[in-house]
Amino acid sequence: MSAPIFRVGFEGSSPADLAPDVDGVTVLPVRGLGIGFVAGVRIATPMGYVAVERLAAGDAVLTADGRHARLAWVGSSCVAGRGAHAPVRFETGTLDNIRPLRLGQGHRLRVTGLRADLLFDASAVFGLARSFVNGEDVVVEPPAETVTYVHLMCARREVVLAENVPCETLPPGPDGLERIEAMMRLAGAGAGARPAAFAIGDGERGALSSAPDRDA
């Protein structure tokens, strides 16, 4: 049985810090933590689950509400995996994930219902991965020399399925890129930080692009 999830390790947040986003869902601030999917995490696509590092601009992914969305942009960042940039690991089954899920501490997961109410006093939130840490089946990983985070962006912010867990993509445009740049600035003081490698959507199609778009 999964260990209970407690509200620990969340820096300075309270219901007063929360604000509804454009979709009417409460959003928690990132505050300079590492963001992204750790390389090896699988994302749901119309052709099955695919390792996030294999995705490319133009590929189709499945959203949590059952639509097909195209990736407009894919990027990756290699940083020293320690402190605020060490990944959070969710063991299998913690959030109904089908395999271990590894995310940056500041990456946001969509939670609803009782879990959202208990953790954040809200009916639906995008909660930071770090806020789920309980020291048992959700942990911050030990320091590592490097970790590669992969970043996904669509034409609008989407909620995709990472190992069956609803996780947000970056918001399109400068705001999304600024989140990555802020992470890299903070990581740059430590050994192992490298500039983000970006794959910009330029009309090229990846191996998964044959699936048609589908309306909600």
N, C-alpha and C positions, 0 to 999 in steps of 0.2 A: 504494500500500500504506500502511496506517496506520502511523504512527510507534509504536515500542514505548512502553508505559506504564511509567513508573518510579515508585517510591515516593518522591516529592518533595513538598514543600509541605505536609506533614502535621505538625501541631504536637504534638510530644511524645507521639506514640502509639507503642506497641510491643505485641507480643503480650500483655504483662503487663497492659496497659490494657483488654483486651477482655474482655467478659463475655457469656455466652449470654443471649438474650432469651427470652420465653415460648414462642417457636416453636422454640427450640433453635438459632437462628441467631445468630452473634456480631453484636453491635451496637457501633458506634463512637460516642463522645460528640460532641454538636454543638458545645459550648463557645462559644456566643454568635455563631456565624457566621450569615450570612443563610440563610434557608430558603425553599423554595417553588419553584414552576414559574414561569419568566418568562412574562409574557403573550405569547401567540403560539405557545407550545409546544402540541402537539396530544396529546390523551389518547384512547386507544382506547375506543370505546363499542360497544354492539351494533349501532349504525347507522353505524359507521365512525369515523374520527378526527375529533375536534372540538377547536377551539382552547379551551384551558383556561378562558379568561375568559368563554366562552359557557356554561359548565356552571353548573347551579343545583342547590340542594338538591332531592332527589327524582329527579334524573337517574340513569340506570344507566350504569355504567362496566364495562369488562372487566378482570378481574384476570389476573395472570400465570399462574395455574393454570386459567384458562378459565371462571371463574364470572362471574356478573353480580352486581355490588354496587351498592347505592343510596348516593348521596351524602346524608349527613345534614346537612352544613354546608359552606359555601363562603365563603371570605374573601379579601381582598386587602390588600396593604400596599404603599405607595409610599414608597421611601426613596432617599437619595442613593446612586448606584451606584458606590461607591468603597470601598477598604479591604476589610474583612471582608464588605461587602455588595455588592461587585461580582460579577456572575454568572460562573459557569464555563461555557464553551462547548465542547461536544463536536462536532467536525466530523462530517459524515455518514460512517457506517460504522465509527467508532471503537469503539463497543460494539454493533455491528449496528444502530445507529439509522438510520432511513430518511430523516431530515432532521437538520439541526443541532439539538442539544439544549442548552437553556440552563436552568441550575438555580442556586439559591443555593448558596454554597460549603458550607453545612452540611446540604444536602439529601442524603438517603441513598438509594443505589442498591443493589439486591441483586445480588451477584456470587457466582458459584460456581465450582467446579472449579479449573483451573490458574491462572486469573487471580486468584482469591481466595487461592490458596496462595502465589503469587509476591508479591502485594502485601501480604497481611495474615497469612500463615502460619496460615490457617484454611480449612476446607473450604467454608464459606458465610458470608458477612458482609453486613451493610448498611454499605457503605463511603461515607464522605463524598465528595461531588462533588470537593471540593478535593484529596482524596488521589490523584486520577487525573491531576492536572496534570503535563504533560510539556514544556510550552513549544513544542509543535509542533501536534498536532491536538487537544489538550486544553489550553485556556488560560484564565486569569483575564482577563476582558475589560478594556479600558482604562476609566478612570474616566468615568462618565456623570453628568449632572445628576440624573436620576431613573431608577429602575427599578421596575416593578410586579411584585411576586411574588403569585401566586395560591396559596391554601392549600386543600387538600381534606381532608375528614374523613368517614369512614363510621362505622357502628355499632361496628366494631372496626377495628384497624389493618389495612389492605389493601396489597397490592402491585399497582399498576396499571401499564399500559404507556404510557410517555411517548415518543412517536416510536419505539416498539418496544423501549424499555429498561425493565426492571422497576424501578420507583421506589415508595417507600413513601408512604402517606398519613399524615397526622397521627394519633397515637393519640387516641382519643375522650376527651372530658372535660377537666378542668383541666390535665392534663399537656400536651396538645396546644396549648391556648391559651397556656399559660405560655411555650412555646417562641417563639410569635409575640410575646408581650409583651416577652420578654427581648431579642429582636431589635430591637423598636421602641425600647426603653429605650436600647440601645447606639447606635442610629442617630439618636436624638433630639438628640444633641449637634451633629449636622451639619445644614447647610442641605439642604432638600429632603425631610426626614423628615415624614411625615404619619401620623396615627393610622390604624390598620388599618380598612378598611371591611368590615364583616361582613355576610354574607347568611346568616342563621340558618335552619336547617331548621324550618319551621313548618307543614308539610303541603302547601305549594304545590309544584306540579310544574312542571319545566322542559320544554323542547321534546323532550327525549329520554326521557321517563319512560314511554313506552308499552311498552318492552321488559320482559318478565317476568323476575323473579328466577329464577336457576337454581342448584340445589344442585351441589356438587362431585361 
